[in-house]
C-alpha cells in the first residue's frame, strides 16, 4: 500500500474519530446518559452514548468505503467486506469514566488488512488531542499547542541514578511510571492484584486511569514509561498499538495463565524484557 493510500485512510479515521468525539462531548453537555446497561459483568457498562458514537462512525465509513469490513465494540461480530480492509473501532474507550464524569475517555479508529494495522487515530475530546500513525509514517500528536512527533518516554531524572536510561534494567525500572488496567471479572482482578503487589516495589509508581487507548498513546507521548494490560480487545488497542510501534516502543504479548487472560505490554526496548519478567506470569 502506498503512503498516499495510507494517508487517505488515516484522514478518514481522523474524520470519524472527531465526529464521534463531537457527539460525545455534546451528550456530556446535555446530560443525556440516562440509559446504562451491563455487558459481561455488572462492572462492564455500556450506554446509549457508546451506541450512538459507533453508529456515527459506522454510517460515515459505510458511505465513504462501503466495500470495507467493520469491527466495533458495540456489535455482534465482524462485518465482512470485499476490499481486504477492516475498520476496528472503539467508539467510547473509557465508558465508566464517561458515565462518572471523569474526563479520561476517547475514540479509537483503526483500519487493518489481513496482516497488520495500516492507520490509526485516537482522539481525546476532553483535551482536544489527536494521536495518529500510519504503518510506514510518523506517530504524531496534534493538540492545542500544535503538532509534535511521538518518540516514547524521555530520559527522566530521579531515584538513585542519573536518568531512567542509565544503569541496569532494574535501575531504569525503579524510575519508571507504569500504567495498567484491570479486568471486569473479579477472579481476574484478584490475580492481577498479586502481579501488582510484585511490581509496585520495583517501579516509581503505578497509574490506572481506565482507557487502554489513552494509556497506549500516553506511553507513546512519554507521559508513562510503560503500559501493560490483560483482557484487552482488538478495538481497545488497534490504533494505540500502531502509534506506540511508530514511536519506537516495543510491543510484547502477555501469555495466558490461569485467571490471567492474554494481554500486551508496551515499553522502551531497554525496559520491555525486564518488565515482562515481572508481570508476564501469576
TIDRENZA-147042 format. One record per atom (N, C-alpha, C, CB): x, y, z; residue in one letter. Coordinates in pm, whole numbers, padded with zeros to 5 digits, always signed. Glycine has a CB too. Example, Ala and Ser with C-alpha at 12.3 -4.5 7.8 and 13.67 -1.06 7.14 Angstrom:
% residues 2
+01319-00569+00780a/+01230-00450+00780a/+01320-00330+00780a/+01131-00447+00905a/+01285-00225+00708s/+01367-00106+00714s/+01290+00003+00787s/+01408-00060+00572s/
This chain:
% residues 282
+00085-00120+00000x/+00000+00000+00000x/+00088+00124+00000x/-00096+00001+00123x/+00056+00221-00082x/+00136+00342-00093x/+00113+00434+00027x/+00104+00416-00222x/+00208+00527+00045x/+00193+00626+00152x/+00067+00709+00132x/+00316+00716+00158x/+00035+00738+00005x/-00084+00818-00023x/-00210+00744+00018x/-00091+00855-00172x/-00215+00614-00010x/-00331+00535+00029x/-00345+00530+00181x/-00320+00393-00028x/-00233+00506+00251x/-00237+00502+00396x/-00277+00638+00453x/-00101+00460+00453x/-00228+00744+00390x/-00264+00878+00435x/-00412+00906+00418x/-00184+00982+00361x/-00470+00859+00307x/-00613+00879+00284x/-00695+00801+00386x/-00652+00836+00142x/-00654+00680+00418x/-00723+00603+00521x/-00712+00670+00657x/-00667+00461+00528x/-00594+00724+00687x/-00577+00793+00814x/-00667+00916+00821x/-00431+00834+00834x/-00677+00991+00712x/-00763+01109+00711x/-00907+01072+00742x/-00754+01180+00576x/-00953+00958+00689x/-01089+00914+00718x/-01102+00868+00863x/-01129+00802+00622x/-01001+00800+00915x/-01003+00761+01056x/-01012+00882+01146x/-00878+00679+01091x/-00937+00986+01114x/-00941+01110+01192x/-01079+01174+01184x/-00833+01209+01142x/-01135+01181+01064x/-01268+01240+01048x/-01372+01164+01131x/-01309+01241+00900x/-01364+01032+01128x/-01460+00951+01204x/-01442+00970+01354x/-01446+00802+01168x/-01318+00971+01400x/-01291+00987+01543x/-01337+01124+01592x/-01142+00968+01573x/-01311+01226+01513x/-01353+01360+01554x/-01506+01373+01555x/-01293+01467+01461x/-01572+01311+01459x/-01718+01318+01454x/-01780+01252+01577x/-01772+01252+01326x/-01730+01135+01611x/-01781+01067+01731x/-01747+01146+01857x/-01724+00925+01740x/-01626+01202+01861x/-01588+01282+01977x/-01678+01402+01997x/-01446+01328+01963x/-01713+01469+01889x/-01803+01585+01899x/-01939+01542+01951x/-01818+01654+01763x/-01989+01429+01903x/-02118+01378+01951x/-02112+01350+02102x/-02157+01250+01874x/-02004+01288+02147x/-01992+01252+02288x/-01982+01376+02376x/-01869+01163+02309x/-01907+01475+02333x/-01897+01599+02410x/-02034+01665+02421x/-01797+01696+02345x/-02109+01663+02313x/-02243+01722+02315x/-02334+01648+02413x/-02305+01720+02174x/-02323+01516+02419x/-02404+01439+02512x/-02366+01468+02656x/-02390+01290+02483x/-02238+01489+02681x/-02195+01526+02816x/-02257+01659+02856x/-02040+01534+02825x/-02252+01756+02768x/-02305+01889+02799x/-02455+01885+02825x/-02275+01986+02684x/-02525+01798+02754x/-02670+01791+02769x/-02715+01695+02879x/-02732+01750+02639x/-02621+01620+02934x/-02656+01524+03039x/-02747+01414+02989x/-02722+01595+03155x/-02715+01358+02873x/-02805+01264+02806x/-02796+01119+02855x/-02778+01265+02661x/-02697+01086+02937x/-02675+00944+02968x/-02767+00895+03078x/-02530+00921+03008x/-02888+00860+03039x/-02987+00809+03134x/-03002+00658+03124x/-03121+00876+03110x/-02963+00600+03012x/-02979+00458+02989x/-02842+00392+02994x/-03049+00430+02854x/-02821+00307+03095x/-02694+00238+03113x/-02722+00090+03132x/-02615+00296+03234x/-02650+00006+03059x/-02667-00139+03067x/-02535-00204+03103x/-02720-00195+02935x/-02542-00325+03161x/-02423-00405+03188x/-02406-00507+03077x/-02432-00475+03327x/-02278-00537+03046x/-02248-00635+02942x/-02200-00765+03006x/-02142-00581+02843x/-02069-00789+03008x/-02017-00918+03056x/-02030-00935+03206x/-01873-00932+03016x/-02019-00826+03282x/-02033-00830+03429x/-02103-00702+03472x/-01893-00844+03501x/-02148-00692+03599x/-02212-00568+03645x/-02121-00446+03636x/-02258-00585+03786x/-01988-00466+03627x/-01897-00352+03617x/-01860-00317+03474x/-01772-00380+03695x/-01905-00397+03379x/-01877-00375+03237x/-01997-00305+03176x/-01846-00510+03162x/-01989-00172+03165x/-02106-00092+03131x/-02104-00046+02985x/-02115+00029+03223x/-02224-00026+02932x/-02240+00034+02800x/-02357+00132+02810x/-02265-00075+02689x/-02346+00244+02743x/-02451+00345+02745x/-02499+00373+02604x/-02401+00475+02812x/-02605+00450+02595x/-02653+00492+02464x/-02548+00576+02392x/-02783+00572+02479x/-02460+00641+02470x/-02353+00720+02408x/-02260+00632+02327x/-02274+00797+02514x/-02222+00515+02381x/-02138+00421+02307x/-02203+00383+02174x/-02111+00295+02391x/-02330+00349+02183x/-02403+00302+02065x/-02418+00414+01962x/-02541+00248+02105x/-02450+00535+02011x/-02467+00648+01919x/-02335+00685+01852x/-02525+00768+01993x/-02226+00681+01928x/-02095+00714+01870x/-02055+00612+01765x/-01988+00722+01980x/-02080+00484+01793x/-02046+00382+01694x/-02133+00397+01570x/-02062+00241+01752x/-02260+00430+01589x/-02348+00450+01474x/-02296+00563+01385x/-02491+00479+01520x/-02250+00671+01446x/-02195+00784+01371x/-02075+00740+01286x/-02155+00897+01466x/-01985+00665+01349x/-01866+00619+01277x/-01905+00521+01167x/-01767+00553+01373x/-01993+00428+01199x/-02029+00325+01102x/-02096+00386+00979x/-02122+00222+01165x/-02183+00483+01001x/-02252+00545+00888x/-02155+00621+00798x/-02361+00638+00938x/-02058+00689+00859x/-01959+00762+00780x/-01875+00665+00696x/-01869+00847+00871x/-01828+00558+00760x/-01744+00462+00688x/-01823+00389+00579x/-01684+00361+00785x/-01947+00356+00607x/-02030+00288+00508x/-02053+00378+00385x/-02167+00247+00570x/-02067+00506+00409x/-02088+00600+00299x/-01961+00617+00216x/-02134+00735+00353x/-01846+00630+00284x/-01721+00659+00213x/-01655+00533+00156x/-01624+00728+00307x/-01663+00421+00231x/-01594+00300+00188x/-01686+00179+00214x/-01457+00283+00262x/-01789+00165+00134x/-01888+00059+00158x/-01834-00082+00139x/-02005+00078+00068x/-01719-00096+00073x/-01664-00228+00047x/-01580-00280+00162x/-01582-00225-00079x/-01554-00198+00263x/-01467-00238+00374x/-01545-00314+00481x/-01399-00116+00435x/-01475-00398+00556x/-01532-00464+00672x/-01533-00372+00793x/-01455-00591+00704x/-01598-00419+00900x/-01612-00335+01020x/-01618-00424+01144x/-01739-00246+01011x/-01541-00385+01246x/-01545-00450+01376x/-01549-00342+01483x/-01422-00544+01397x/-01661-00333+01555x/-01677-00233+01659x/-01710-00298+01791x/-01784-00132+01622x/-01679-00229+01899x/-01704-00287+02032x/-01852-00313+02054x/-01651-00194+02140x/-01937-00223+02009x/-02080-00236+02034x/-02148-00306+01919x/-02144-00098+02057x/-02104-00426+01891x/-02162-00503+01781x/-02167-00650+01816x/-02084-00483+01654x/-02212-00730+01721x/-02226-00874+01744x/-02116-00954+01676x/-02361-00921+01694x/-02019-00886+01617x/-01911-00955+01548x/-01863-00873+01431x/-01955-01092+01502x/-01766-00926+01360x/-01708-00854+01247x/-01799-00862+01125x/-01570-00910+01213x/-01820-00747+01063x/-01893-00740+00937x/-01791-00756+00823x/-01972-00605+00923x/-01813-00850+00736x/-01721-00876+00627x/-01726-00769+00520x/-01748-01009+00567x/-01622-00764+00440x/-01616-00672+00327x/-01543-00737+00212x/-01548-00540+00366x/-01536-00669+00101x/-01473-00725-00019x/-01340-00660-00052x/-01566-00712-00136x/-01299-00559+00022x/-01179-00483-00013x/-01052-00540+00048x/-01195-00341+00031x/-01065-00626+00148x/-00949-00674+00221x/-00912-00588+00339x/-00833-00683+00129x/-00987-00479+00360x/-00963-00390+00473x/-01078-00398+00572x/-00944-00244+00425x/-01045-00382+00701x/-01145-00382+00807x/-01118-00267+00902x/-01146-00518+00883x/-01222-00194+00935x/-01211-00086+01034x/-01237-00144+01173x/-01313+00030+01002x/-01151-00109+01266x/-01158-00160+01403x/-01179-00040+01495x/-01027-00241+01443x/-01294-00037+01562x/-01340+00087+01624x/-01382+00064+01769x/-01457+00145+01545x/-01331+00149+01856x/-01388+00163+01991x/-01449+00303+01998x/-01278+00141+02105x/-01582+00313+01992x/-01645+00444+01982x/-01636+00526+02109x/-01788+00429+01944x/-01614+00458+02223x/-01600+00527+02351x/-01516+00439+02442x/-01740+00559+02415x/-01386+00461+02440x/-01296+00384+02525x/-01282+00456+02658x/-01157+00363+02457x/-01333+00394+02763x/-01340+00458+02893x/-01483+00491+02931x/-01254+00585+02895x/-01574+00399+02901x/-01717+00424+02924x/-01747+00455+03071x/-01800+00305+02879x/-01687+00380+03162x/-01714+00405+03305x/-01671+00545+03344x/-01642+00300+03393x/-01554+00588+03297x/-01511+00725+03324x/-01612+00825+03267x/-01372+00750+03264x/-01655+00802+03145x/-01753+00890+03081x/-01879+00903+03165x/-01788+00838+02941x/-01929+00791+03214x/-02054+00791+03290x/-02039+00855+03427x/-02107+00651+03304x/-01918+00847+03484x/-01893+00905+03615x/-01844+01050+03608x/-01791+00821+03688x/-01834+01103+03487x/-01789+01241+03472x/-01640+01259+03487x/-01858+01327+03570x/-01563+01153+03467x/-01417+01159+03475x/-01363+01182+03334x/-01357+01029+03538x/-01293+01291+03308x/-01253+01326+03171x/-01132+01245+03122x/-01222+01474+03163x/-01147+01115+03120x/-01041+01026+03073x/-01106+00920+02985x/-00962+00960+03193x/-01143+00959+02865x/-01203+00870+02767x/-01172+00924+02628x/-01358+00857+02790x/-01192+00841+02527x/-01151+00880+02393x/-01225+00797+02289x/-01000+00865+02376x/-01197+00825+02164x/-01247+00749+02049x/-01127+00692+01976x/-01335+00840+01954x/-01134+00564+01941x/-01023+00497+01872x/-01074+00438+01741x/-00960+00387+01962x/-01007+00473+01631x/-01045+00425+01498x/-00918+00378+01426x/-01118+00536+01416x/-00918+00253+01381x/-00804+00198+01307x/-00856+00122+01187x/-00717+00106+01397x/-00767+00100+01091x/-00801+00020+00974x/-00685-00077+00949x/-00829+00110+00848x/-00719-00201+00919x/-00618-00305+00904x/-00647-00389+00779x/-00612-00395+01029x/-00542-00455+00731x/-00563-00559+00631x/-00552-00694+00702x/-00459-00547+00513x/-00528-00800+00630x/-00527-00932+00693x/-00406-00954+00783x/-00530-01039+00588x/-00301-00872+00767x/-00180-00894+00843x/-00146-00787+00944x/-00068-00908+00751x/-00188-00664+00922x/-00136-00555+01006x/-00232-00437+01007x/+00002-00511+00956x/-00212-00351+01104x/-00285-00225+01110x/-00215-00124+01020x/-00297-00172+01256x/-00290-00057+00936x/-00234+00035+00837x/-00235+00179+00886x/-00311+00024+00706x/-00342+00218+00955x/-00354+00355+01003x/-00442+00355+01126x/-00412+00448+00892x/-00417+00452+01215x/-00497+00460+01336x/-00501+00600+01392x/-00444+00365+01439x/-00613+00633+01454x/-00631+00763+01518x/-00699+00743+01653x/-00713+00859+01429x/-00648+00811+01753x/-00710+00814+01886x/-00735+00960+01919x/-00618+00744+01996x/-00862+00994+01941x/-00898+01133+01967x/-00950+01149+02108x/-01004+01182+01865x/-00890+01242+02182x/-00929+01275+02318x/-01000+01411+02315x/-00805+01278+02415x/-01133+01413+02314x/-01204+01541+02303x/-01187+01629+02426x/-01351+01516+02280x/-01162+01570+02541x/-01150+01649+02664x/-01030+01742+02660x/-01139+01557+02784x/-00924+01701+02592x/-00803+01782+02582x/-00778+01830+02439x/-00683+01702+02630x/-00867+01795+02347x/-00851+01824+02205x/-00715+01776+02157x/-00867+01975+02178x/-00684+01651+02187x/-00558+01590+02145x/-00587+01474+02050x/-00477+01541+02268x/-00518+01474+01938x/-00535+01373+01835x/-00401+01301+01814x/-00586+01436+01702x/-00401+01170+01840x/-00283+01086+01822x/-00303+01004+01694x/-00260+00993+01947x/-00202+01002+01607x/-00217+00931+01480x/-00087+00862+01440x/-00262+01027+01370x/-00103+00763+01351x/+00013+00698+01289x/-00034+00621+01167x/+00087+00604+01390x/+00060+00599+01075x/+00039+00504+00965x/+00151+00401+00970x/+00036+00576+00827x/+00133+00293+00897x/+00223+00179+00906x/+00367+00215+00872x/+00175+00069+00815x/+00387+00309+00782x/+00523+00348+00743x/+00552+00495+00772x/+00544+00320+00596x/+00464+00558+00850x/+00481+00702+00875x/+00513+00732+01019x/+00356+00776+00835x/+00503+00860+01052x/+00535+00906+01187x/+00418+00880+01281x/+00570+01055+01186x/+00449+00873+01409x/+00348+00882+01513x/+00346+01027+01560x/+00377+00783+01632x/+00228+01088+01562x/+00220+01230+01594x/+00109+01257+01695x/+00197+01312+01469x/+00124+01371+01761x/+00021+01425+01848x/-00009+01567+01802x/+00065+01423+01998x/-00135+01590+01768x/-00182+01723+01732x/-00272+01772+01844x/-00257+01724+01595x/-00229+01879+01911x/-00305+01933+02022x/-00312+02083+02016x/-00246+01889+02153x/-00362+02147+02122x/-00375+02293+02122x/-00244+02366+02099x/-00434+02337+02253x/-00132+02304+02136x/-00001+02369+02118x/+00062+02341+01983x/+00093+02325+02227x/-00006+02263+01897x/+00049+02229+01767x/+00077+02080+01755x/+00175+02307+01741x/+00155+02044+01653x/+00183+01903+01626x/+00326+01869+01665x/+00159+01871+01478x/+00342+01753+01727x/+00474+01704+01764x/+00486+01557+01725x/+00501+01722+01917x/+00609+01514+01698x/+00634+01372+01676x/+00641+01301+01810x/+00765+01351+01596x/+00592+01178+01812x/+00596+01097+01933x/+00714+01002+01926x/+00464+01018+01952x/+00795+01002+02031x/+00916+00920+02034x/+00930+00841+02162x/+01037+01007+02015x/+00821+00824+02236x/+00826+00743+02357x/+00878+00819+02477x/+00912+00623+02333x/+00900+00748+02588x/+00941+00812+02713x/+01076+00881+02700x/+00946+00710+02826x/+01090+01001+02755x/+01219+01070+02755x/+01306+01020+02870x/+01199+01223+02766x/+01430+01068+02876x/+01511+01043+02994x/+01450+01117+03111x/+01659+01086+02971x/+01445+01050+03225x/+01386+01112+03343x/+01487+01108+03457x/+01253+01040+03385x/+01504+01220+03522x/+01590+01221+03640x/+01508+01182+03763x/+01655+01362+03659x/+01574+01117+03856x/+01504+01077+03978x/+01560+00949+04031x/+01355+01062+03953x/+01519+00912+04151x/+01569+00789+04211x/+01714+00805+04250x/+01552+00671+04116x/+01790+00697+04247x/+01930+00700+04287x/+02025+00712+04169x/+01962+00576+04366x/+01972+00701+04047x/+02056+00706+03927x/+02037+00836+03855x/+02025+00590+03834x/+02127+00868+03760x/+02120+00995+03688x/+02002+01005+03594x/+02245+01016+03611x/+01955+00894+03541x/+01840+00901+03450x/+01781+00763+03433x/+01881+00958+03313x/+01662+00759+03373x/+01593+00632+03352x/+01658+00547+03245x/+01448+00657+03316x/+01755+00602+03173x/+01820+00525+03067x/+01963+00490+03102x/+01815+00600+02938x/+02004+00516+03226x/+02139+00481+03269x/+02133+00362+03363x/+02209+00602+03337x/+02239+00283+03366x/+02247+00173+03459x/+02174+00050+03411x/+02192+00215+03590x/+02150-00041+03505x/+02088-00169+03472x/+01939-00151+03445x/+02109-00269+03585x/+01880-00260+03391x/+01737-00255+03365x/+01659-00232+03494x/+01690-00384+03298x/+01702-00293+03604x/+01633-00273+03732x/+01643-00129+03779x/+01689-00367+03838x/+01758-00066+03756x/+01773+00075+03794x/+01683+00164+03709x/+01919+00119+03781x/+01676+00133+03582x/+01586+00211+03495x/+01441+00188+03533x/+01609+00173+03347x/+01408+00064+03567x/+01271+00033+03605x/+01231+00105+03733x/+01254-00117+03623x/+01326+00126+03822x/+01296+00190+03952x/+01248+00333+03935x/+01419+00189+04041x/+01277+00396+03822x/+01231+00533+03798x/+01114+00539+03701x/+01345+00617+03745x/+01057+00423+03667x/+00953+00418+03564x/+00814+00440+03621x/+00959+00285+03492x/+00735+00520+03550x/+00593+00534+03576x/+00520+00437+03484x/+00544+00682+03554x/+00447+00343+03542x/+00387+00234+03465x/+00235+00243+03473x/+00437+00096+03516x/+00171+00237+03359x/+00024+00238+03352x/-00027+00095+03333x/-00026+00329+03237x/-00146+00070+03382x/-00207-00061+03365x/-00358-00047+03368x/-00159-00159+03475x/-00426-00158+03353x/-00572-00163+03362x/-00614-00291+03429x/-00637-00151+03222x/-00737-00295+03476x/-00790-00410+03545x/-00909-00467+03469x/-00831-00374+03688x/-00923-00597+03473x/-01033-00665+03405x/-01164-00642+03480x/-01003-00815+03391x/-01274-00676+03414x/-01405-00666+03478x/-01434-00786+03568x/-01513-00653+03373x/-01380-00903+03534x/-01406-01026+03608x/-01334-01024+03743x/-01363-01149+03526x/-01404-01057+03852x/-01347-01048+03986x/-01231-01144+04006x/-01453-01076+04090x/-01238-01265+03952x/-01129-01361+03968x/-01003-01312+03897x/-01171-01498+03913x/-01019-01253+03780x/-00904-01200+03708x/-00845-01082+03785x/-00944-01156+03566x/-00928-00999+03842x/-00877-00885+03920x/-00795-00933+04040x/-00994-00797+03968x/-00841-01038+04103x/-00766-01092+04217x/-00628-01139+04175x/-00844-01208+04283x/-00620-01205+04059x/-00491-01249+04009x/-00404-01129+03968x/-00509-01344+03889x/-00467-01028+03910x/-00391-00909+03872x/-00337-00835+03995x/-00479-00815+03790x/-00411-00840+04105x/-00365-00775+04226x/-00233-00835+04276x/-00471-00785+04335x/-00217-00965+04260x/-00093-01031+04301x/+00024-00984+04213x/-00108-01185+04293x/-00003-00968+04085x/+00101-00917+03994x/+00140-00775+04033x/+00053-00921+03847x/+00041-00691+04062x/+00070-00553+04100x/+00148-00547+04231x/-00060-00474+04113x/+00116-00635+04326x/+00189-00637+04452x/+00337-00666+04429x/+00129-00741+04546x/+00366-00749+04329x/+00505-00780+04296x/+00573-00663+04225x/+00512-00905+04208x/+00496-00589+04146x/+00553-00481+04065x/+00573-00352+04142x/+00465-00455+03947x/+00480-00316+04229x/+00479-00185+04292x/+00612-00149+04360x/+00368-00179+04394x/+00676-00240+04433x/+00803-00201+04497x/+00919-00181+04400x/+00841-00306+04598x/+00900-00218+04272x/+01010-00217+04177x/+01007-00097+04084x/+01009-00343+04096x/+00901-00015+04090x/+00887+00098+03997x/+00861+00227+04073x/+00772+00071+03897x/+00868+00337+03999x/+00841+00467+04063x/+00698+00472+04115x/+00866+00582+03964x/+00602+00435+04028x/+00461+00437+04069x/+00377+00370+03960x/+00412+00583+04096x/+00250+00349+03992x/+00154+00286+03903x/+00039+00384+03878x/+00101+00152+03963x/-00013+00385+03758x/-00133+00462+03725x/-00234+00370+03659x/-00099+00582+03633x/-00364+00387+03698x/-00471+00310+03638x/-00587+00406+03614x/-00514+00189+03729x/-00599+00455+03489x/-00697+00558+03459x/-00820+00508+03383x/-00632+00665+03379x/-00813+00391+03319x/-00935+00332+03267x/-00961+00343+03118x/-01044+00390+03334x/-00863+00385+03038x/-00879+00388+02893x/-00753+00329+02831x/-00905+00534+02842x/-00765+00210+02775x/-00649+00143+02717x/-00590+00224+02602x/-00687+00003+02668x/-00674+00280+02517x/-00625+00357+02402x/-00544+00478+02447x/-00741+00402+02314x/-00592+00548+02550x/-00516+00662+02600x/-00390+00617+02673x/-00603+00747+02693x/-00396+00505+02745x/-00275+00454+02809x/-00166+00428+02705x/-00305+00326+02888x/-00204+00368+02594x/-00108+00342+02487x/-00053+00471+02429x/-00173+00258+02377x/-00139+00563+02394x/-00092+00686+02330x/-00016+00774+02427x/-00209+00763+02271x/-00052+00772+02554x/+00023+00850+02652x/+00161+00790+02674x/-00053+00857+02785x/+00175+00659+02658x/+00308+00599+02665x/+00390+00641+02544x/+00298+00444+02672x/+00328+00641+02426x/+00397+00690+02306x/+00439+00836+02321x/+00308+00674+02183x/+00360+00914+02395x/+00390+01055+02416x/+00487+01078+02531x/+00262+01131+02442x/+00528+00972+02600x/+00624+00985+02709x/+00563+01025+02842x/+00726+01084+02672x/+00432+01024+02854x/+00369+01056+02982x/+00378+00938+03078x/+00223+01097+02961x/+00383+00819+03026x/+00417+00698+03101x/+00546+00642+03043x/+00301+00592+03096x/+00613+00560+03123x/+00731+00490+03075x/+00697+00353+03018x/+00833+00475+03187x/+00586+00296+03058x/+00545+00164+03009x/+00398+00143+03042x/+00633+00050+03071x/+00339+00045+02975x/+00198+00012+02996x/+00179-00137+02971x/+00106+00096+02903x/+00097-00199+03055x/+00059-00338+03030x/-00085-00358+03076x/+00155-00437+03104x/-00154-00451+03010x/-00292-00480+03047x/-00336-00612+02986x/-00386-00366+03004x/-00415-00684+03060x/-00477-00806+03011x/-00624-00781+02982x/-00460-00922+03114x/-00687-00876+02913x/-00829-00869+02878x/-00859-00761+02775x/-00911-00843+03002x/-00757-00703+02713x/-00784-00603+02609x/-00834-00671+02482x/-00657-00520+02579x/-00917-00601+02409x/-00974-00650+02284x/-00912-00574+02166x/-01129-00634+02284x/-00938-00624+02046x/-00879-00563+01927x/-00914-00416+01917x/-00926-00636+01801x/-01038-00379+01945x/-01080-00239+01931x/-01016-00150+02036x/-01231-00229+01941x/-00976-00206+02151x/-00908-00127+02254x/-00770-00081+02209x/-00896-00207+02383x/-00700-00165+02135x/-00557-00146+02115x/-00513-00126+01971x/-00485-00261+02171x/-00601-00145+01873x/-00557-00145+01733x/-00486-00015+01695x/-00677-00166+01640x/-00547+00097+01722x/-00486+00226+01686x/-00369+00258+01778x/-00590+00338+01692x/-00388+00241+01907x/-00285+00278+02004x/-00158+00196+01990x/-00337+00264+02142x/-00172+00067+01960x/-00053-00017+01944x/+00029+00029+01824x/-00094-00163+01928x/-00037+00062+01713x/+00036+00113+01597x/+00109+00241+01630x/-00060+00135+01480x/+00044+00331+01701x/+00106+00458+01740x/+00230+00432+01825x/+00005+00547+01816x/+00222+00338+01918x/+00338+00305+02001x/+00452+00247+01917x/+00298+00205+02111x/+00418+00158+01825x/+00522+00099+01740x/+00593+00206+01658x/+00461-00006+01646x/+00518+00298+01601x/+00579+00402+01519x/+00654+00505+01603x/+00473+00471+01435x/+00626+00507+01734x/+00702+00592+01826x/+00831+00526+01874x/+00617+00629+01946x/+00855+00402+01830x/+00979+00334+01864x/+00970+00245+01985x/+01084+00433+01886x/+00852+00220+02036x/+00836+00133+02152x/+00826-00012+02110x/+00711+00173+02232x/+00852-00100+02203x/+00844-00243+02177x/+00712-00296+02232x/+00965-00318+02240x/+00643-00378+02155x/+00519-00442+02197x/+00544-00591+02218x/+00406-00420+02092x/+00507-00640+02337x/+00519-00781+02369x/+00384-00834+02413x/+00625-00803+02479x/+00362-00963+02393x/+00239-01026+02438x/+00256-01080+02580x/+00199-01140+02342x/+00150-01067+02659x/+00144-01129+02791x/+00077-01265+02774x/+00067-01039+02895x/+00147-01374+02805x/+00089-01507+02781x/-00026-01537+02876x/+00197-01613+02795x/-00111-01628+02834x/-00227-01669+02914x/-00181-01759+03029x/-00331-01742+02826x/-00233-01731+03148x/-00217-01817+03265x/-00354-01832+03330x/-00112-01758+03367x/-00366-01923+03424x/-00493-01938+03495x/-00535-01806+03558x/-00482-02048+03602x/-00655-01762+03529x/-00711-01636+03578x/-00639-01512+03526x/-00709-01635+03727x/-00547-01530+03432x/-00480-01417+03369x/-00492-01432+03218x/-00330-01408+03413x/-00587-01361+03155x/-00606-01371+03009x/-00488-01309+02933x/-00737-01303+02968x/-00494-01326+02803x/-00394-01267+02714x/-00391-01115+02732x/-00422-01303+02568x/-00274-01058+02707x/-00262-00913+02714x/-00141-00863+02639x/-00256-00868+02857x/-00114-00734+02654x/+00001-00672+02588x/+00082-00590+02686x/-00045-00584+02471x/+00206-00568+02649x/+00298-00484+02724x/+00368-00394+02624x/+00402-00569+02807x/+00379-00266+02657x/+00445-00168+02571x/+00548-00094+02655x/+00342-00069+02506x/+00672-00089+02605x/+00779-00024+02681x/+00895+00007+02588x/+00826-00113+02799x/+00985+00095+02630x/+01108+00113+02553x/+01185-00019+02548x/+01196+00225+02616x/+01262-00042+02444x/+01332-00170+02430x/+01416-00208+02551x/+01420-00166+02310x/+01476-00111+02617x/+01563-00143+02730x/+01487-00185+02855x/+01650-00024+02762x/+01357-00160+02859x/+01276-00197+02976x/+01185-00316+02951x/+01193-00080+03020x/+01158-00346+02825x/+01049-00438+02793x/+01068-00577+02851x/+01034-00448+02644x/+01183-00638+02830x/+01203-00776+02876x/+01201-00786+03027x/+01335-00830+02823x/+01264-00691+03095x/+01264-00696+03242x/+01124-00678+03298x/+01358-00589+03300x/+01048-00590+03240x/+00911-00569+03286x/+00827-00693+03260x/+00849-00447+03218x/+00849-00757+03145x/+00776-00880+03113x/+00804-00989+03217x/+00813-00929+02972x/+00926-00998+03263x/+00959-01096+03368x/+00876-01072+03494x/+01110-01089+03402x/+00847-00947+03524x/+00776-00913+03647x/+00624-00930+03634x/+00808-00771+03687x/+00569-00904+03516x/+00423-00901+03503x/+00369-01009+03410x/+00380-00766+03453x/+00456-01088+03349x/+00412-01185+03250x/+00349-01309+03305x/+00523-01223+03167x/+00369-01336+03433x/+00314-01457+03495x/+00233-01428+03619x/+00425-01551+03529x/+00176-01532+03681x/+00093-01512+03801x/+00177-01475+03924x/+00013-01639+03831x/
